[in-house]
Amino acid sequence: MSSQAKSLRNALTAVKQKTFTEAINLLEEILQDPHSLSPSDLSQAQMTLVKAYQQNGALEQAIALCQQLLTQGDFQVQEWANKALPALLKAREPEISDDEMAAEDLDASQDLPKAGRAAAGAIARYRLQKRLQTLLLRQVPP
């Protein structure tokens, strides 16, 4: 086993033990020489680094790396990043939680007939989608 593979294993162990700073240091060091890793180890290191950043409260770094993974790497990594990015963006801007928004919409729809309540639910989902799109558009580099 190469030293890079051992370092990756140590980083994965650090994440499991929730010592995220240690994991981040190991992963950043590993990723300085990405050509020394197998494609699967590289993917694992990149995705684990995003998670470690997030768990350590470094959301901006997690978001930046996740955005980078959207355009680089193999298809599975891009697909993973595409799913992870919205959650990272949402975690960064929790000004109104989904629960609060849903509660407001639910309170407002209680006086409506059944068809009106269904429409209010659809409107609430539409608002959430638009909010997420707005957050994503803010993150697209020019």
C-alpha positions as CSV (number, residue, x, y, z in Angstrom):
1,M,0.0,0.0,0.0
2,S,1.3,3.4,-1.0
3,S,1.8,6.2,1.5
4,Q,-1.0,8.1,-0.1
5,A,-3.3,5.2,0.3
6,K,-2.3,5.0,4.0
7,S,-2.9,8.7,4.4
8,L,-6.3,8.3,2.8
9,R,-7.2,5.5,5.2
10,N,-6.0,7.6,8.1
11,A,-8.2,10.5,6.9
12,L,-11.2,8.3,6.6
13,T,-10.6,7.0,10.1
14,A,-10.3,10.6,11.4
15,V,-13.7,11.5,9.8
16,K,-15.3,8.5,11.5
17,Q,-13.8,9.6,14.8
18,K,-15.1,13.1,14.1
19,T,-11.6,14.7,14.2
20,F,-12.4,16.8,11.2
21,T,-9.4,19.1,11.4
22,E,-7.0,16.2,11.3
23,A,-9.0,14.7,8.4
24,I,-8.9,18.0,6.5
25,N,-5.1,18.3,6.9
26,L,-4.5,14.8,5.7
27,L,-6.9,15.1,2.7
28,E,-5.5,18.5,1.7
29,E,-2.0,17.1,1.7
30,I,-3.1,14.0,-0.3
31,L,-4.8,16.1,-2.9
32,Q,-1.7,18.3,-3.5
33,D,-0.5,15.4,-5.7
34,P,-3.7,14.0,-7.2
35,H,-1.8,12.0,-9.9
36,S,-0.4,9.7,-7.2
37,L,-3.9,8.4,-6.4
38,S,-6.0,5.9,-8.2
39,P,-9.2,7.4,-9.7
40,S,-11.4,5.8,-7.1
41,D,-9.1,7.0,-4.2
42,L,-9.0,10.5,-5.7
43,S,-12.8,10.6,-5.9
44,Q,-13.1,9.3,-2.3
45,A,-10.6,11.9,-1.1
46,Q,-12.4,14.8,-2.8
47,M,-15.9,13.8,-1.6
48,T,-14.6,13.1,1.9
49,L,-12.9,16.5,2.0
50,V,-16.2,18.3,1.2
51,K,-17.9,16.4,4.0
52,A,-15.1,17.2,6.4
53,Y,-15.2,20.9,5.5
54,Q,-18.9,20.9,6.1
55,Q,-18.7,19.1,9.4
56,N,-15.9,21.4,10.6
57,G,-18.1,24.5,9.8
58,A,-16.0,25.5,6.7
59,L,-19.1,25.8,4.5
60,E,-17.5,28.2,2.0
61,Q,-14.6,25.8,1.4
62,A,-17.0,22.9,1.1
63,I,-19.1,24.8,-1.4
64,A,-16.1,25.9,-3.5
65,L,-14.7,22.3,-3.7
66,C,-18.2,20.9,-4.5
67,Q,-18.6,23.5,-7.3
68,Q,-15.2,22.5,-8.6
69,L,-16.2,18.8,-8.6
70,L,-19.3,19.6,-10.7
71,T,-17.0,20.3,-13.7
72,Q,-14.1,18.0,-12.9
73,G,-13.7,14.4,-12.1
74,D,-15.7,11.4,-13.2
75,F,-19.5,11.3,-13.8
76,Q,-20.2,9.7,-10.4
77,V,-18.3,12.5,-8.6
78,Q,-20.2,15.1,-10.6
79,E,-23.5,13.4,-9.8
80,W,-22.6,13.3,-6.1
81,A,-21.6,17.0,-6.1
82,N,-24.8,17.9,-7.9
83,K,-26.8,16.3,-5.0
84,A,-24.5,17.7,-2.3
85,L,-24.3,21.3,-3.4
86,P,-27.9,22.3,-2.7
87,A,-27.7,21.0,0.9
88,L,-24.4,23.0,1.4
89,L,-26.0,26.2,0.1
90,K,-29.0,25.7,2.2
91,A,-26.9,25.1,5.3
92,R,-25.0,28.4,4.6
93,E,-28.1,30.5,4.5
94,P,-30.6,29.3,7.1
95,E,-32.5,32.7,7.4
96,I,-35.9,31.0,7.0
97,S,-36.1,27.3,7.6
98,D,-38.3,25.0,5.5
99,D,-40.3,24.2,8.6
100,E,-40.9,27.9,9.3
101,M,-41.9,28.5,5.7
102,A,-44.1,25.5,5.6
103,A,-45.8,26.5,8.9
104,E,-46.5,30.0,7.5
105,D,-48.0,28.5,4.3
106,L,-49.9,25.9,6.3
107,D,-51.4,28.6,8.7
108,A,-52.3,30.7,5.7
109,S,-54.0,27.8,4.0
110,Q,-56.2,26.6,6.9
111,D,-59.1,28.8,6.0
112,L,-59.1,27.6,2.4
113,P,-61.3,24.8,1.0
114,K,-59.5,21.5,0.2
115,A,-58.6,22.5,-3.4
116,G,-57.2,25.8,-2.1
117,R,-55.0,23.9,0.5
118,A,-53.6,21.7,-2.3
119,A,-52.8,24.8,-4.3
120,A,-51.2,26.4,-1.3
121,G,-49.0,23.4,-0.9
122,A,-48.0,23.6,-4.6
123,I,-47.2,27.3,-4.1
124,A,-45.0,26.5,-1.1
125,R,-43.1,23.9,-3.1
126,Y,-42.6,26.3,-5.9
127,R,-41.3,29.0,-3.5
128,L,-38.8,26.5,-2.1
129,Q,-37.6,25.6,-5.7
130,K,-37.2,29.2,-6.7
131,R,-35.3,30.0,-3.5
132,L,-32.9,27.1,-4.2
133,Q,-32.4,28.3,-7.8
134,T,-31.6,31.8,-6.6
135,L,-29.0,30.4,-4.1
136,L,-27.5,28.3,-6.9
137,L,-27.3,31.2,-9.3
138,R,-25.5,33.3,-6.8
139,Q,-22.8,30.7,-6.7
140,V,-22.1,30.4,-10.4
141,P,-18.8,32.0,-11.2
142,P,-19.0,34.7,-13.9
